[in-house]
């Protein structure tokens, strides 16, 4: 369902040629974008160097168990929007039969699906939703061409040239990154970790204290004789940060082992170099972060769990600005390159549109439960801007506004998965009355000089989760945080009273209309 | 700009980090995150809670309070710390005047960072003292 689909003689869709949009990738981000484009009837091609759908889930995580959960028996209909809050792993769909698919493939052994279960979930979605991809087609380079009717981007691929106005790159953060530490060639990257049993009895040094480092440490606890993890800053868990920042609770066992002297060292130190001694052992030379004093650890193996970067090929040479160790493309609130208009991004790479990061807590745009909503917002924006497709904005009775917003704060999965990043917006135009605009990036709402409007978000300050309402009135925007609730229910009397007081100040005009 | 080594190189000569040895600079680069803002992007928003502590790596930004430009910040300057220290929303916007690269530390992490790095706290205090003195002089002249 990708607009006009033309097959080549080998049966593959989307032969080289001109398309309004070309989506690069076949991971969940690309599948989600193609799904929404197709449902709006926007012609596009999808190309991928992979042999099938799934992206990184075709191979990772290394120990074959995801970090994102799905609760199959949540007390809501599995085919409803409400279920999405309890399901981090299914792609979004309008059709009820395409919703909540992840739960179908879970065998009941964990609320965290296994990698094969996730791959099957994504494959089933692509198949049932009729998403077509030209697999085995590798994007190799990019050109921008000025034409009489606007710029075109030319994507050279292993199959030939694709021309389009708007490329959407959903290529993941998938290129192994290792620092330029002297002797780093003596280490292997996370991506090249061997089977666990091959580390039996080994002294193992892991560079990096993010989730990938602790995933390896957890999985190798029963095999390695000693495990040392190091990075310059202290490790924090998601429990300490009360967010998905930090090492996930699934991987806390190495922390306990370290605290109890159980053969795990968690070090805050920078690595000066790695050398091989005459005995064949590896010497990892470190400088402690607290006092700069040197120290050395002798080990048998070093693994660099130092993350991945974006495989952007020649896009930086085309002018796409990047930032951070992952070399994420810097993006607008609608996931467009800030330096090369017309180039868009989707999937995990969309975390380059950082949003406000209020209280230091990032969005979940790096994970499926976050970027699936970004994809829907992106496609709606592309449809509005470039394809003259205006989406219906449902009228709302002013008298229902308060309860509508509180219901969104309590249940809207977009707000729960993308805290302080996506907002549920209602406009209050004096001529048109109240309109449910739907989900928009919060930064867009804050920077947009539109009519009076209200935006509801769910936010966290690292201590509690609470709703925040942003009110735009006479060109000025105010922020009002509502109280937290121990049961996370924001539809009670206190919230109705408090939000009602805030809304009363701006709804008089809309009521009159 | 991207890796920890590159960020450590970039901040090595800045007044606020001048007392730190290389491993500590790498620790700073590891704790802060790099952020990029295009021209006209609002980095800090007047009246909005939850902001962070920023140090400019490259580019310039204007400080704008109630629509009036108050100052221009450049490489090595920092902002957002007053809001974080007082737990109150910023009283001014900080707006990129061109491509702007910063490192940023989330508000909840600032106290521990400063306690862990007393020399950075001292340099920050020095900078605040200079700002206070300048404000007092302006006040006296008015």
Interface residues (C-beta under 8 A of the other chain):
Chain A: X179 X180 X231 X232 X233 X241 X268 X269 X270 X287 X288 X289 X290 X292 X321 X322 X323 X324 X325 X326 X327 X330 X332 X338 X339 X354 X356 X357 X358 X359 X360 X361 X420 X446 X447 X459 X461 X462 X478 X479 X481
Chain B: X1 X2 X3 X4 X5 X21 X22 X23 X24 X26 X27 X29 X30 X31 X33 X34 X35 X36 X37 X38 X42 X45 X47 X48 X49 X50 X51 X52 X89 X99 X101 X104 X105 X106 X107 X108 X109 X116
